[in-house]
Amino acid sequence: MAEAITAEIFHHLVELAALELDADESEYLRAQLNSQLKAIRELEAIAVDDAAGITSHGVPYTPDISATPRADIAVPSDTADAILQQAPELDGRYLVVPDIPHTDLT
Amino acid sequence: MTTRLCDLTAIEIAARVRAGSMRAEQVLDSALERIRMVEGRAPSLEPYVLQPGDRETVHAFITLTERRARAQAQAVDRAVADGKDPGSLAGVPLGVKDIFCVEGTPSTAASRILANFIAPYTATPVARLEAAGAITLGKVNLDEFTFGSSNESTAFRPPPGNPWDPRRVPGGSSGASAAAVAAGEVALSLGTDTAGSIRQPAAFCGVVGMKPTYGRVSRYGLIAFASSLDCPGPVARTVTDAALMLGVMAGADVHDATAATVPVPDYLAGLEQDLRGLRIGLSPDYFRLRYPDPQTGELREQPITPEIEKAVHETAERLASQGAEIIEGVPMPNTHLGIPAYFVISRVEAASNLHRYDGIKYGFRYPGPVSDLRDLYRKSRGAGFGVQPKLRILMGMYVSAEQYEKGYYQRALRVRTMIRRDFELAFHPKGPHRLHALLTATTPTTAFELDAVYGDSVLMQYADLLTVPADHAGVPGLSIPAGLDAQGLPIGVQLLGPDFTEPTLLRIARAVERATETDAWRKARPKVLAA
């Protein structure tokens, strides 16, 4: 059977995933993905009751076991500085990033 | 080897510390001594070269928080001296899977991309355990972002070894959580279960591991993998300790809208009751495995390991002798679809959750030159993520792409409904089986050797074949030790029950424990403690 994830499709996925990969890694990952797809194929062979609906969580979240949403009130966080300190590069309280790619439309 | 303070059960440690007959610091010192004895060299990000002795020790801790632990122990001892109650886990040594944020500690997810991340807040389950007096000894190893069933995908190596035979894996992804408990480094460990990541390592390491009902324990502060499946839960040496720990952690949380508001019962209350009136099922679908041939992809079927099957039947006999009614032949026909559906659902959720790691806000940033912002993303993520996160991101992208989504993702979510229905029918109080619990093997095999399966991501995933259906269905599951195989490796059996019936599962598990108390295998100790 032909490979489902061709080199071209793989390249597109890698772009979407924002990953830089070397050649060996790419080869291994693509082989593993195609191998996993064979396992998933079992799903295609079975009769699925479309009327069954989808399950997004196993446990049904009925109102009697769900918390009511909390009031939408802004509360100042006392961890803002600690969170900022985790940034790899800061300028004061600004995060520093390299050039942002853009297209000049003029 | 003589029994040390660190080998006592959590409930006994807490009782003695609260009574003032033992100090929390004494317990801490005992645990630290055990850690020095069994740990071996600490796991690190350095390029990994196997060294002599690596496969004789446990390597559980990515980060030891000794100073923090001592301050906690001293606070507990002061409270006792002042006549205050330090809590139901007073002085109990705790290991935290390094997928939970603990304020002021590196919280790495066992990934290079978070290796330098210091959590600015503490996860709810950890906060509750510490508020009850537990002493956090540190952060323990796992598969990178929990992606694996052997703990070998961690970026911090040497990977943990199984205390019963350190040449073998402790299971995964909460591998080091289970290993640290088995080796007596901690009395309790906090793990997470997404496809079996608490129960499978608990089975491999001969300890008790529980995946509670989805939503029973808050996920606040848990670094997300598959948000619709992730469940924090206890790992302990005894059923009573697991019950004690669950009771402290469980319950609604203002920070997690998926934490259910179901009242938390006293999990210790009914533990010693016999099993009269309980119907416990056995399903043929949990005694055989269907998996694709690694080469051809063709489906194969084979029975689970005979010694494990025997352990399940012996456990059933023990349960019957305590008053339970055993119902054989319960159909769970969609069990074999658990892994294929998981390959789709978990990957879509993982790809979404892992998109936040960008080298900008926190964590690893590629240190070399980059051309622009996108190049920084690509290089930071390329160098920061290991192979398993990359695989999951790419698969998640593929199966959720517009042209494939209906065939894969939507189909998998419907298969999930079918798996849930198997459980609903088996447990329905007016259904044909009316089960209070299903008894199965936890794993198809006992612990395999390091390097034996790693690298084949399909074969590795099938280690979760018997545990993943409960994650899809959201129902609670509990793995308990049920003997040793001919090689002296632990065998685990699993109990699955309806939503929020943790008290029943714990009661059944405790009955197994009582019934096997005098068995010869109960006296066996892990190899790392034999010296």
Interface residues (C-beta under 8 A of the other chain):
Chain A: I5 I9 F10 L13 V14 L16 A17 A18 L19 E20 L21 E25 Y28 L29 Q32 L33 S35 Q36 K38 A39 I40 R41 E42 L43 E44 I46 V48 D49 D50 A52 G53 I54 T55 S56 H57 G58 V59 Y61 D64 I65 S66 A67 P69 R70 T79 A82 I83 Q85 Q86 A87 P88 E89 L95 V97 P98 D99 I100 P101
Chain B: F117 I118 P120 Y121 T213 Y214 G215 S228 A252 V254 A257 T258 A259 A260 T261 V262 Y291 P292 P294 G297 L299 H336 L337 I339 P340 A341 F343 V344 A351 H355 D358 G359 I360 K361 Y362 G363 F364 R365 V370 S371 D372 L373 R374 D375 L376 Y377 R378 K379 R381 G382 A383 F385 V387 K390 L391 I393 L394 M395 M397 Y398 V399 G407 Y408 Q410 R411 A412 L413 R414 V415 R416 T417 M418 R420 R421 D456 S457 V458 Q461 D471 H472 A473 G474 V475 D499
